[in-house]
C-alpha cells in the first residue's frame, strides 16, 4: 500500500463564486426581502461588489462576509440574522471547504407592504 496519495496542483476559488454562494443562500432565508447596496465612502471607492450588497474578503484562508440586507416587516430581526449567518457559513464550508471567520449582517431597511417610493 502507498503511504499517502497526493495530487499535484492547486484549486483556486474565484471571489465571484463565494459571492454567489452567499447571495443565493441569504435570499433563500425566510424573512429576507432583498439586498441593499453597501454604503460607500472614499475608502471604499474602488472595491468590487459594492452595488450588490455582498462583500467577501479572504484572509489567511478564512472567508469574511458582510451582507447588507433588507428584511420583511413581520420577522424577528435577530432570528433572521442568526439564521443567515448560520446558513451562509455552512454553505461556504460545505460547498468550497473553506473556513468562515465572520458573517456580518447589516440590516439596512425593512420592507412594509404597500410601501412605495415617492
N, CA, C and O atoms as a printed pandas DataFrame, in Angstrom:
     atom_number atom_name residue_name chain_id  residue_number  x_coord  y_coord  z_coord
0              1         N          UNK        A               1    0.837   -1.180    0.000
1              2        CA          UNK        A               1    0.000    0.000    0.000
2              3         C          UNK        A               1    0.879    1.240    0.000
3              4         O          UNK        A               1    2.020    1.215    0.462
4              5         N          UNK        A               2    0.340    2.294   -0.513
5              6        CA          UNK        A               2    1.097    3.545   -0.568
6              7         C          UNK        A               2    0.907    4.310    0.733
7              8         O          UNK        A               2   -0.120    4.198    1.401
8              9         N          UNK        A               3    1.931    5.094    1.075
9             10        CA          UNK        A               3    1.879    5.872    2.310
10            11         C          UNK        A               3    0.787    6.931    2.244
11            12         O          UNK        A               3   -0.078    6.991    3.118
12            13         N          UNK        A               4    0.824    7.746    1.235
13            14        CA          UNK        A               4   -0.235    8.749    1.070
14            15         C          UNK        A               4   -0.333    9.105   -0.399
15            16         O          UNK        A               4    0.662    9.131   -1.124
16            17         N          UNK        A               5   -1.526    9.371   -0.809
17            18        CA          UNK        A               5   -1.756    9.756   -2.193
18            19         C          UNK        A               5   -1.916   11.265   -2.223
19            20         O          UNK        A               5   -2.817   11.821   -1.594
20            21         N          UNK        A               6   -1.043   11.913   -2.954
21            22        CA          UNK        A               6   -1.125   13.352   -3.055
22            23         C          UNK        A               6   -1.262   13.729   -4.518
23            24         O          UNK        A               6   -0.511   13.261   -5.373
24            25         N          UNK        A               7   -2.223   14.574   -4.783
25            26        CA          UNK        A               7   -2.456   15.019   -6.140
26            27         C          UNK        A               7   -1.750   16.350   -6.333
27            28         O          UNK        A               7   -1.966   17.286   -5.564
28            29         N          UNK        A               8   -0.914   16.440   -7.346
29            30        CA          UNK        A               8   -0.240   17.709   -7.587
30            31         C          UNK        A               8   -1.228   18.741   -8.113
31            32         O          UNK        A               8   -2.172   18.410   -8.831
32            33         N          UNK        A               9   -1.001   19.964   -7.754
33            34        CA          UNK        A               9   -1.841   21.034   -8.257
34            35         C          UNK        A               9   -2.501   21.809   -7.148
35            36         O          UNK        A               9   -2.277   21.562   -5.963
36            37         N          UNK        A              10   -3.309   22.739   -7.553
37            38        CA          UNK        A              10   -3.931   23.664   -6.615
38            39         C          UNK        A              10   -5.326   24.006   -7.105
39            40         O          UNK        A              10   -5.547   24.140   -8.309
40            41         N          UNK        A              11   -6.265   24.146   -6.189
41            42        CA          UNK        A              11   -7.615   24.572   -6.526
42            43         C          UNK        A              11   -7.783   26.023   -6.112
43            44         O          UNK        A              11   -7.492   26.396   -4.975
44            45         N          UNK        A              12   -8.251   26.828   -7.035
45            46        CA          UNK        A              12   -8.478   28.244   -6.751
46            47         C          UNK        A              12   -9.966   28.542   -6.900
47            48         O          UNK        A              12  -10.585   28.173   -7.898
48            49         N          UNK        A              13  -10.528   29.208   -5.908
49            50        CA          UNK        A              13  -11.936   29.586   -5.929
50            51         C          UNK        A              13  -12.017   31.068   -6.280
51            52         O          UNK        A              13  -11.414   31.896   -5.598
52            53         N          UNK        A              14  -12.750   31.408   -7.324
53            54        CA          UNK        A              14  -12.925   32.807   -7.711
54            55         C          UNK        A              14  -13.787   33.520   -6.678
55            56         O          UNK        A              14  -14.736   32.932   -6.159
56            57         N          UNK        A              15  -13.479   34.761   -6.374
57            58        CA          UNK        A              15  -14.282   35.516   -5.405
58            59         C          UNK        A              15  -15.759   35.596   -5.788
59            60         O          UNK        A              15  -16.626   35.640   -4.916
60            61         N          UNK        A              16  -16.045   35.615   -7.095
61            62        CA          UNK        A              16  -17.444   35.661   -7.525
62            63         C          UNK        A              16  -18.210   34.404   -7.128
63            64         O          UNK        A              16  -19.423   34.459   -6.926
64            65         N          UNK        A              17  -17.523   33.282   -7.015
65            66        CA          UNK        A              17  -18.170   32.040   -6.573
66            67         C          UNK        A              17  -18.623   32.193   -5.121
67            68         O          UNK        A              17  -19.752   31.838   -4.781
68            69         N          UNK        A              18  -17.752   32.715   -4.273
69            70        CA          UNK        A              18  -18.110   32.925   -2.870
70            71         C          UNK        A              18  -19.245   33.936   -2.743
71            72         O          UNK        A              18  -20.145   33.768   -1.919
72            73         N          UNK        A              19  -19.200   34.982   -3.558
73            74        CA          UNK        A              19  -20.257   35.996   -3.541
74            75         C          UNK        A              19  -21.597   35.386   -3.938
75            76         O          UNK        A              19  -22.619   35.661   -3.309
76            77         N          UNK        A              20  -21.591   34.568   -4.969
77            78        CA          UNK        A              20  -22.828   33.925   -5.424
78            79         C          UNK        A              20  -23.387   32.978   -4.375
79            80         O          UNK        A              20  -24.597   32.954   -4.147
80            81         N          UNK        A              21  -22.533   32.207   -3.740
81            82        CA          UNK        A              21  -22.983   31.298   -2.683
82            83         C          UNK        A              21  -23.625   32.102   -1.556
83            84         O          UNK        A              21  -24.710   31.756   -1.089
84            85         N          UNK        A              22  -22.966   33.168   -1.117
85            86        CA          UNK        A              22  -23.504   33.989   -0.025
86            87         C          UNK        A              22  -24.822   34.643   -0.429
87            88         O          UNK        A              22  -25.763   34.679    0.364
88            89         N          UNK        A              23  -24.899   35.159   -1.655
89            90        CA          UNK        A              23  -26.113   35.840   -2.116
90            91         C          UNK        A              23  -27.306   34.886   -2.185
91            92         O          UNK        A              23  -28.365   35.171   -1.626
92            93         N          UNK        A              24  -27.133   33.764   -2.866
93            94        CA          UNK        A              24  -28.247   32.836   -3.041
94            95         C          UNK        A              24  -28.689   32.215   -1.719
95            96         O          UNK        A              24  -29.881   32.002   -1.496
96            97         N          UNK        A              25  -27.738   31.929   -0.855
97            98        CA          UNK        A              25  -28.082   31.363    0.451
98            99         C          UNK        A              25  -28.854   32.378    1.276
99           100         O          UNK        A              25  -29.847   32.028    1.915
100          101         N          UNK        A              26  -28.414   33.625    1.272
101          102        CA          UNK        A              26  -29.100   34.674    2.034
102          103         C          UNK        A              26  -30.518   34.889    1.525
103          104         O          UNK        A              26  -31.453   34.993    2.319
104          105         N          UNK        A              27  -30.684   34.956    0.218
105          106        CA          UNK        A              27  -32.020   35.170   -0.352
106          107         C          UNK        A              27  -32.963   34.003   -0.090
107          108         O          UNK        A              27  -34.181   34.165   -0.164
108          109         N          UNK        A              28  -32.417   32.826    0.217
109          110        CA          UNK        A              28  -33.263   31.666    0.498
110          111         C          UNK        A              28  -33.776   31.652    1.940
111          112         O          UNK        A              28  -34.657   30.860    2.277
112          113         N          UNK        A              29  -33.236   32.517    2.783
113          114        CA          UNK        A              29  -33.664   32.559    4.184
114          115         C          UNK        A              29  -35.002   33.287    4.282
115          116         O          UNK        A              29  -35.167   34.385    3.752
116          117         N          UNK        A              30  -35.948   32.658    4.967
117          118        CA          UNK        A              30  -37.263   33.259    5.135
118          119         C          UNK        A              30  -37.147   34.560    5.913
119          120         O          UNK        A              30  -36.510   34.611    6.965
120          121         N          UNK        A              31  -37.763   35.607    5.390
121          122        CA          UNK        A              31  -37.735   36.920    6.033
122          123         C          UNK        A              31  -36.838   37.914    5.329
123          124         O          UNK        A              31  -36.916   39.115    5.586
124          125         N          UNK        A              32  -35.981   37.425    4.438
125          126        CA          UNK        A              32  -35.113   38.325    3.672
126          127         C          UNK        A              32  -35.870   38.787    2.439
127          128         O          UNK        A              32  -36.361   37.974    1.655
128          129         N          UNK        A              33  -35.960   40.105    2.278
129          130        CA          UNK        A              33  -36.657   40.666    1.136
130          131         C          UNK        A              33  -35.724   40.834   -0.055
131          132         O          UNK        A              33  -36.033   40.397   -1.164
132          133         N          UNK        A              34  -34.573   41.474    0.186
133          134        CA          UNK        A              34  -33.637   41.743   -0.898
134          135         C          UNK        A              34  -32.321   42.241   -0.320
135          136         O          UNK        A              34  -32.188   42.415    0.891
136          137         N          UNK        A              35  -31.360   42.465   -1.191
137          138        CA          UNK        A              35  -30.094   43.068   -0.787
138          139         C          UNK        A              35  -30.167   44.569   -0.995
139          140         O          UNK        A              35  -30.959   45.062   -1.797
140          141         N          UNK        A              36  -29.344   45.274   -0.276
141          142        CA          UNK        A              36  -29.232   46.717   -0.391
142          143         C          UNK        A              36  -27.781   47.025   -0.747
143          144         O          UNK        A              36  -26.869   46.394   -0.214
144          145         N          UNK        A              37  -27.555   47.990   -1.643
145          146        CA          UNK        A              37  -26.162   48.342   -1.948
146          147         C          UNK        A              37  -25.419   48.770   -0.686
147          148         O          UNK        A              37  -25.969   49.449    0.181
148          149         N          UNK        A              38  -24.168   48.360   -0.608
149          150        CA          UNK        A              38  -23.335   48.716    0.540
150          151         C          UNK        A              38  -23.113   50.224    0.545
151          152         O          UNK        A              38  -22.838   50.817   -0.498
152          153         N          UNK        A              39  -23.232   50.848    1.725
153          154        CA          UNK        A              39  -22.937   52.286    1.786
154          155         C          UNK        A              39  -21.498   52.533    1.329
155          156         O          UNK        A              39  -20.585   51.784    1.677
156          157         N          UNK        A              40  -21.318   53.583    0.553
157          158        CA          UNK        A              40  -19.990   53.843    0.018
158          159         C          UNK        A              40  -19.353   55.033    0.704
159          160         O          UNK        A              40  -20.028   55.889    1.276
160          161         N          UNK        A              41  -18.068   55.058    0.631
161          162        CA          UNK        A              41  -17.284   56.162    1.162
162          163         C          UNK        A              41  -16.018   56.276    0.351
163          164         O          UNK        A              41  -15.786   55.470   -0.550
164          165         N          UNK        A              42  -15.221   57.230    0.643
165          166        CA          UNK        A              42  -13.994   57.441   -0.108
166          167         C          UNK        A              42  -13.081   56.233   -0.020
167          168         O          UNK        A              42  -12.468   55.853   -1.017
168          169         N          UNK        A              43  -12.976   55.620    1.155
169          170        CA          UNK        A              43  -12.072   54.484    1.317
170          171         C          UNK        A              43  -12.555   53.237    0.593
171          172         O          UNK        A              43  -11.771   52.313    0.374
172          173         N          UNK        A              44  -13.806   53.192    0.225
173          174        CA          UNK        A              44  -14.359   52.016   -0.448
174          175         C          UNK        A              44  -14.634   52.285   -1.926
175          176         O          UNK        A              44  -15.334   51.510   -2.577
176          177         N          UNK        A              45  -14.102   53.347   -2.444
177          178        CA          UNK        A              45  -14.415   53.784   -3.791
178          179         C          UNK        A              45  -14.094   52.739   -4.846
179          180         O          UNK        A              45  -14.847   52.583   -5.808
180          181         N          UNK        A              46  -12.996   52.026   -4.686
181          182        CA          UNK        A              46  -12.554   51.117   -5.724
182          183         C          UNK        A              46  -12.760   49.644   -5.391
183          184         O          UNK        A              46  -12.194   48.786   -6.068
184          185         N          UNK        A              47  -13.531   49.333   -4.395
185          186        CA          UNK        A              47  -13.774   47.923   -4.069
186          187         C          UNK        A              47  -14.849   47.354   -4.977
187          188         O          UNK        A              47  -15.797   48.045   -5.349
188          189         N          UNK        A              48  -14.689   46.093   -5.326
189          190        CA          UNK        A              48  -15.627   45.417   -6.201
190          191         C          UNK        A              48  -16.831   44.917   -5.400
191          192         O          UNK        A              48  -16.698   44.528   -4.240
192          193         N          UNK        A              49  -17.991   44.932   -6.027
193          194        CA          UNK        A              49  -19.167   44.335   -5.422
194          195         C          UNK        A              49  -19.938   45.246   -4.489
195          196         O          UNK        A              49  -20.747   44.767   -3.695
196          197         N          UNK        A              50  -19.709   46.541   -4.565
197          198        CA          UNK        A              50  -20.407   47.446   -3.651
198          199         C          UNK        A              50  -21.890   47.564   -3.985
199          200         O          UNK        A              50  -22.713   47.783   -3.097
200          201         N          UNK        A              51  -22.226   47.421   -5.252
201          202        CA          UNK        A              51  -23.610   47.622   -5.656
202          203         C          UNK        A              51  -24.509   46.444   -5.320
203          204         O          UNK        A              51  -25.729   46.599   -5.276
204          205         N          UNK        A              52  -23.940   45.281   -5.084
205          206        CA          UNK        A              52  -24.766   44.097   -4.918
206          207         C          UNK        A              52  -25.089   43.730   -3.478
207          208         O          UNK        A              52  -25.833   42.777   -3.249
208          209         N          UNK        A              53  -24.557   44.450   -2.505
209          210        CA          UNK        A              53  -24.888   44.188   -1.111
210          211         C          UNK        A              53  -24.136   43.043   -0.464
211          212         O          UNK        A              53  -24.453   42.652    0.659
212          213         N          UNK        A              54  -23.144   42.498   -1.154
213          214        CA          UNK        A              54  -22.338   41.399   -0.615
214          215         C          UNK        A              54  -20.873   41.783   -0.749
215          216         O          UNK        A              54  -20.405   42.118   -1.837
216          217         N          UNK        A              55  -20.153   41.731    0.368
217          218        CA          UNK        A              55  -18.707   41.959    0.322
218          219         C          UNK        A              55  -18.033   40.738    0.938
219          220         O          UNK        A              55  -18.316   40.364    2.076
220          221         N          UNK        A              56  -17.141   40.127    0.170
221          222        CA          UNK        A              56  -16.414   38.936    0.606
222          223         C          UNK        A              56  -14.928   39.258    0.615
223          224         O          UNK        A              56  -14.398   39.812   -0.348
224          225         N          UNK        A              57  -14.264   38.911    1.700
225          226        CA          UNK        A              57  -12.816   39.037    1.784
226          227         C          UNK        A              57  -12.258   37.711    2.269
227          228         O          UNK        A              57  -12.872   37.031    3.092
228          229         N          UNK        A              58  -11.088   37.349    1.755
229          230        CA          UNK        A              58  -10.419   36.122    2.179
230          231         C          UNK        A              58   -9.070   36.518    2.763
231          232         O          UNK        A              58   -8.242   37.139    2.096
232          233         N          UNK        A              59   -8.868   36.143    4.022
233          234        CA          UNK        A              59   -7.607   36.407    4.722
234          235         C          UNK        A              59   -7.171   35.139    5.419
235          236         O          UNK        A              59   -7.952   34.521    6.143
236          237         N          UNK        A              60   -5.927   34.748    5.205
237          238        CA          UNK        A              60   -5.374   33.549    5.844
238          239         C          UNK        A              60   -6.270   32.337    5.638
239          240         O          UNK        A              60   -6.502   31.566    6.569
240          241         N          UNK        A              61   -6.770   32.170    4.427
241          242        CA          UNK        A              61   -7.639   31.046    4.050
242          243         C          UNK        A              61   -8.952   30.999    4.824
243          244         O          UNK        A              61   -9.561   29.934    4.934
244          245         N          UNK        A              62   -9.398   32.128    5.358
245          246        CA          UNK        A              62  -10.703   32.230    6.006
246          247         C          UNK        A              62  -11.538   33.252    5.248
247          248         O          UNK        A              62  -11.027   34.258    4.755
248          249         N          UNK        A              63  -12.830   32.971    5.169
249          250        CA          UNK        A              63  -13.759   33.844    4.459
250          251         C          UNK        A              63  -14.444   34.768    5.464
251          252         O          UNK        A              63  -14.934   34.332    6.506
252          253         N          UNK        A              64  -14.463   36.048    5.123
253          254        CA          UNK        A              64  -15.155   37.064    5.922
254          255         C          UNK        A              64  -16.199   37.713    5.015
255          256         O          UNK        A              64  -15.875   38.207    3.935
256          257         N          UNK        A              65  -17.453   37.706    5.463
257          258        CA          UNK        A              65  -18.545   38.213    4.633
258          259         C          UNK        A              65  -19.285   39.341    5.348
259          260         O          UNK        A              65  -19.539   39.278    6.551
260          261         N          UNK        A              66  -19.618   40.361    4.587
261          262        CA          UNK        A              66  -20.508   41.430    5.041
262          263         C          UNK        A              66  -21.698   41.428    4.103
263          264         O          UNK        A              66  -21.542   41.580    2.891
264          265         N          UNK        A              67  -22.890   41.257    4.663
265          266        CA          UNK        A              67  -24.118   41.170    3.880
266          267         C          UNK        A              67  -25.040   42.317    4.271
267          268         O          UNK        A              67  -25.363   42.485    5.447
268          269         N          UNK        A              68  -25.464   43.106    3.285
269          270        CA          UNK        A              68  -26.314   44.270    3.502
270          271         C          UNK        A              68  -27.704   43.929    2.987
271          272         O          UNK        A              68  -27.932   43.875    1.779
272          273         N          UNK        A              69  -28.649   43.695    3.927
273          274        CA          UNK        A              69  -29.949   43.157    3.549
274          275         C          UNK        A              69  -31.102   44.064    3.984
275          276         O          UNK        A              69  -30.980   44.906    4.874
276          277         N          UNK        A              70  -32.218   43.840    3.306
277          278        CA          UNK        A              70  -33.497   44.454    3.663
278          279         C          UNK        A              70  -34.409   43.295    4.039
279          280         O          UNK        A              70  -34.535   42.324    3.293
280          281         N          UNK        A              71  -35.044   43.405    5.203
281          282        CA          UNK        A              71  -35.901   42.325    5.697
282          283         C          UNK        A              71  -37.370   42.674    5.535
283          284         O          UNK        A              71  -37.735   43.837    5.369
284          285         N          UNK        A              72  -38.211   41.637    5.587
285          286        CA          UNK        A              72  -39.657   41.840    5.607
286          287         C          UNK        A              72  -40.056   42.403    6.960
287          288         O          UNK        A              72  -39.304   42.297    7.929
288          289         N          UNK        A              73  -41.228   42.995    7.025
289          290        CA          UNK        A              73  -41.655   43.674    8.255
290          291         C          UNK        A              73  -42.146   42.740    9.355
291          292         O          UNK        A              73  -42.192   43.144   10.517
292          293         N          UNK        A              74  -42.507   41.532    9.033
293          294        CA          UNK        A              74  -43.142   40.640   10.012
294          295         C          UNK        A              74  -42.191   39.572   10.555
295          296         O          UNK        A              74  -42.619   38.452   10.831
296          297         N          UNK        A              75  -40.908   39.904   10.712
297          298        CA          UNK        A              75  -39.938   38.911   11.162
298          299         C          UNK        A              75  -39.205   39.382   12.408
299          300         O          UNK        A              75  -39.159   40.575   12.711
300          301         N          UNK        A              76  -38.636   38.424   13.120
301          302        CA          UNK        A              76  -37.764   38.740   14.245
302          303         C          UNK        A              76  -36.366   38.969   13.672
303          304         O          UNK        A              76  -35.746   38.049   13.139
304          305         N          UNK        A              77  -35.886   40.183   13.786
305          306        CA          UNK        A              77  -34.627   40.570   13.150
306          307         C          UNK        A              77  -33.455   39.727   13.651
307          308         O          UNK        A              77  -32.614   39.299   12.861
308          309         N          UNK        A              78  -33.399   39.494   14.938
309          310        CA          UNK        A              78  -32.293   38.713   15.500
310          311         C          UNK        A              78  -32.313   37.272   14.993
311          312         O          UNK        A              78  -31.271   36.724   14.634
312          313         N          UNK        A              79  -33.494   36.663   14.963
313          314        CA          UNK        A              79  -33.593   35.283   14.485
314          315         C          UNK        A              79  -33.208   35.155   13.010
315          316         O          UNK        A              79  -32.491   34.231   12.625
316          317         N          UNK        A              80  -33.691   36.090   12.191
317          318        CA          UNK        A              80  -33.362   36.047   10.763
318          319         C          UNK        A              80  -31.866   36.268   10.562
319          320         O          UNK        A              80  -31.251   35.592    9.737
320          321         N          UNK        A              81  -31.275   37.196   11.297
321          322        CA          UNK        A              81  -29.838   37.475   11.169
322          323         C          UNK        A              81  -29.000   36.254   11.539
323          324         O          UNK        A              81  -28.052   35.906   10.834
324          325         N          UNK        A              82  -29.349   35.618   12.632
325          326        CA          UNK        A              82  -28.614   34.417   13.053
326          327         C          UNK        A              82  -28.789   33.280   12.054
327          328         O          UNK        A              82  -27.862   32.513   11.795
328          329         N          UNK        A              83  -29.985   33.187   11.503
329          330        CA          UNK        A              83  -30.256   32.153   10.503
330          331         C          UNK        A              83  -29.404   32.393    9.249
331          332         O          UNK        A              83  -28.852   31.448    8.684
332          333         N          UNK        A              84  -29.299   33.647    8.819
333          334        CA          UNK        A              84  -28.458   33.986    7.669
334          335         C          UNK        A              84  -27.005   33.605    7.967
335          336         O          UNK        A              84  -26.348   32.952    7.156
336          337         N          UNK        A              85  -26.512   34.016    9.136
337          338        CA          UNK        A              85  -25.121   33.724    9.500
338          339         C          UNK        A              85  -24.845   32.230    9.468
339          340         O          UNK        A              85  -23.843   31.789    8.906
340          341         N          UNK        A              86  -25.723   31.464   10.066
341          342        CA          UNK        A              86  -25.528   30.020   10.159
342          343         C          UNK        A              86  -25.563   29.368    8.771
343          344         O          UNK        A              86  -24.711   28.540    8.449
344          345         N          UNK        A              87  -26.545   29.744    7.959
345          346        CA          UNK        A              87  -26.699   29.106    6.649
346          347         C          UNK        A              87  -25.593   29.502    5.679
347          348         O          UNK        A              87  -25.110   28.663    4.918
348          349         N          UNK        A              88  -25.184   30.773    5.695
349          350        CA          UNK        A              88  -24.119   31.206    4.792
350          351         C          UNK        A              88  -22.799   30.544    5.181
351          352         O          UNK        A              88  -22.062   30.076    4.313
352          353         N          UNK        A              89  -22.497   30.502    6.474
353          354        CA          UNK        A              89  -21.258   29.861    6.928
354          355         C          UNK        A              89  -21.243   28.385    6.545
355          356         O          UNK        A              89  -20.223   27.869    6.089
356          357         N          UNK        A              90  -22.345   27.725    6.726
357          358        CA          UNK        A              90  -22.413   26.296    6.394
358          359         C          UNK        A              90  -22.310   26.066    4.892
359          360         O          UNK        A              90  -21.636   25.134    4.453
360          361         N          UNK        A              91  -22.974   26.911    4.099
361          362        CA          UNK        A              91  -22.941   26.746    2.646
362          363         C          UNK        A              91  -21.519   26.921    2.108
363          364         O          UNK        A              91  -21.061   26.136    1.278
364          365         N          UNK        A              92  -20.832   27.950    2.584
365          366        CA          UNK        A              92  -19.455   28.176    2.121
366          367         C          UNK        A              92  -18.562   27.026    2.555
367          368         O          UNK        A              92  -17.751   26.537    1.769
368          369         N          UNK        A              93  -18.703   26.596    3.787
369          370        CA          UNK        A              93  -17.895   25.498    4.306
370          371         C          UNK        A              93  -18.155   24.200    3.550
371          372         O          UNK        A              93  -17.220   23.494    3.173
372          373         N          UNK        A              94  -19.433   23.890    3.330
373          374        CA          UNK        A              94  -19.792   22.645    2.654
374          375         C          UNK        A              94  -19.447   22.656    1.168
375          376         O          UNK        A              94  -18.983   21.646    0.639
376          377         N          UNK        A              95  -19.666   23.779    0.489
377          378        CA          UNK        A              95  -19.504   23.819   -0.961
378          379         C          UNK        A              95  -18.057   23.967   -1.417
379          380         O          UNK        A              95  -17.651   23.357   -2.406
380          381         N          UNK        A              96  -17.274   24.776   -0.697
381          382        CA          UNK        A              96  -15.900   25.001   -1.152
382          383         C          UNK        A              96  -14.856   24.554   -0.139
383          384         O          UNK        A              96  -13.660   24.608   -0.426
384          385         N          UNK        A              97  -15.280   24.119    1.029
385          386        CA          UNK        A              97  -14.356   23.587    2.015
386          387         C          UNK        A              97  -13.479   24.623    2.699
387          388         O          UNK        A              97  -12.424   24.288    3.238
388          389         N          UNK        A              98  -13.908   25.880    2.681
389          390        CA          UNK        A              98  -13.124   26.939    3.331
390          391         C          UNK        A              98  -13.720   27.247    4.699
391          392         O          UNK        A              98  -14.923   27.104    4.915
392          393         N          UNK        A              99  -12.859   27.671    5.616
393          394        CA          UNK        A              99  -13.326   28.090    6.936
394          395         C          UNK        A              99  -13.926   29.484    6.827
395          396         O          UNK        A              99  -13.487   30.304    6.020
396          397         N          UNK        A             100  -14.932   29.737    7.647
397          398        CA          UNK        A             100  -15.573   31.044    7.668
398          399         C          UNK        A             100  -15.198   31.734    8.964
399          400         O          UNK        A             100  -15.433   31.209   10.052
400          401         N          UNK        A             101  -14.611   32.919    8.839
401          402        CA          UNK        A             101  -14.222   33.698   10.011
402          403         C          UNK        A             101  -15.416   34.402   10.614
403          404         O          UNK        A             101  -15.775   34.163   11.767
404          405         N          UNK        A             102  -16.034   35.278    9.825
405          406        CA          UNK        A             102  -17.179   36.059   10.282
406          407         C          UNK        A             102  -18.192   36.218    9.157
407          408         O          UNK        A             102  -17.831   36.289    7.983
408          409         N          UNK        A             103  -19.467   36.272    9.535
409          410        CA          UNK        A             103  -20.526   36.664    8.617
410          411         C          UNK        A             103  -21.265   37.797    9.324
411          412         O          UNK        A             103  -22.049   37.567   10.245
412          413         N          UNK        A             104  -20.999   39.020    8.876
413          414        CA          UNK        A             104  -21.629   40.195    9.466
414          415         C          UNK        A             104  -22.879   40.550    8.682
415          416         O          UNK        A             104  -22.851   40.658    7.456
416          417         N          UNK        A             105  -23.980   40.731    9.407
417          418        CA          UNK        A             105  -25.250   41.082    8.790
418          419         C          UNK        A             105  -25.528   42.546    9.090
419          420         O          UNK        A             105  -25.496   42.973   10.244
420          421         N          UNK        A             106  -25.802   43.309    8.035
421          422        CA          UNK        A             106  -26.132   44.726    8.174
422          423         C          UNK        A             106  -27.576   44.903    7.706
423          424         O          UNK        A             106  -27.870   44.782    6.517
424          425         N          UNK        A             107  -28.476   45.192    8.656
425          426        CA          UNK        A             107  -29.876   45.412    8.308
426          427         C          UNK        A             107  -29.993   46.865    7.868
427          428         O          UNK        A             107  -29.852   47.777    8.683
428          429         N          UNK        A             108  -30.249   47.079    6.588
429          430        CA          UNK        A             108  -30.277   48.422    6.023
430          431         C          UNK        A             108  -31.670   49.023    5.981
431          432         O          UNK        A             108  -31.817   50.245    5.972
432          433         N          UNK        A             109  -32.704   48.172    5.957
433          434        CA          UNK        A             109  -34.067   48.693    5.875
434          435         C          UNK        A             109  -35.040   47.551    6.132
435          436         O          UNK        A             109  -34.660   46.381    6.181
436          437         N          UNK        A             110  -36.304   47.922    6.293
437          438        CA          UNK        A             110  -37.410   46.973    6.452
438          439         C          UNK        A             110  -38.414   47.276    5.363
439          440         O          UNK        A             110  -38.780   48.435    5.171
440          441         N          UNK        A             111  -38.871   46.257    4.640
441          442        CA          UNK        A             111  -39.900   46.422    3.619
442          443         C          UNK        A             111  -41.276   46.220    4.246
443          444         O          UNK        A             111  -41.552   45.181    4.845
444          445         N          UNK        A             112  -42.132   47.224    4.100
445          446        CA          UNK        A             112  -43.502   47.150    4.578
446          447         C          UNK        A             112  -44.428   46.988    3.367
447          448         O          UNK        A             112  -44.157   47.546    2.304
448          449         N          UNK        A             113  -45.528   46.222    3.523
449          450        CA          UNK        A             113  -46.444   46.057    2.387
450          451         C          UNK        A             113  -47.071   47.403    2.017
451          452         O          UNK        A             113  -47.461   48.190    2.880
452          453         N          UNK        A             114  -47.153   47.636    0.728
453          454        CA          UNK        A             114  -47.765   48.878    0.249
454          455         C          UNK        A             114  -46.850   50.078    0.370
455          456         O          UNK        A             114  -47.247   51.196    0.041
456          457         N          UNK        A             115  -45.638   49.864    0.835
457          458        CA          UNK        A             115  -44.681   50.962    0.968
458          459         C          UNK        A             115  -44.093   51.261   -0.412
459          460         O          UNK        A             115  -43.353   50.450   -0.967
460          461         N          UNK        A             116  -44.424   52.411   -0.949
461          462        CA          UNK        A             116  -43.904   52.776   -2.263
462          463         C          UNK        A             116  -43.050   54.010   -2.152
463          464         O          UNK        A             116  -43.274   54.882   -1.312
464          465         N          UNK        A             117  -42.063   54.060   -3.021
465          466        CA          UNK        A             117  -41.177   55.220   -3.016
466          467         C          UNK        A             117  -41.834   56.336   -3.794
467          468         O          UNK        A             117  -42.421   56.110   -4.852
468          469         N          UNK        A             118  -41.734   57.536   -3.267
469          470        CA          UNK        A             118  -42.358   58.687   -3.933
470          471         C          UNK        A             118  -41.514   59.175   -5.075
471          472         O          UNK        A             118  -41.884   60.136   -5.749
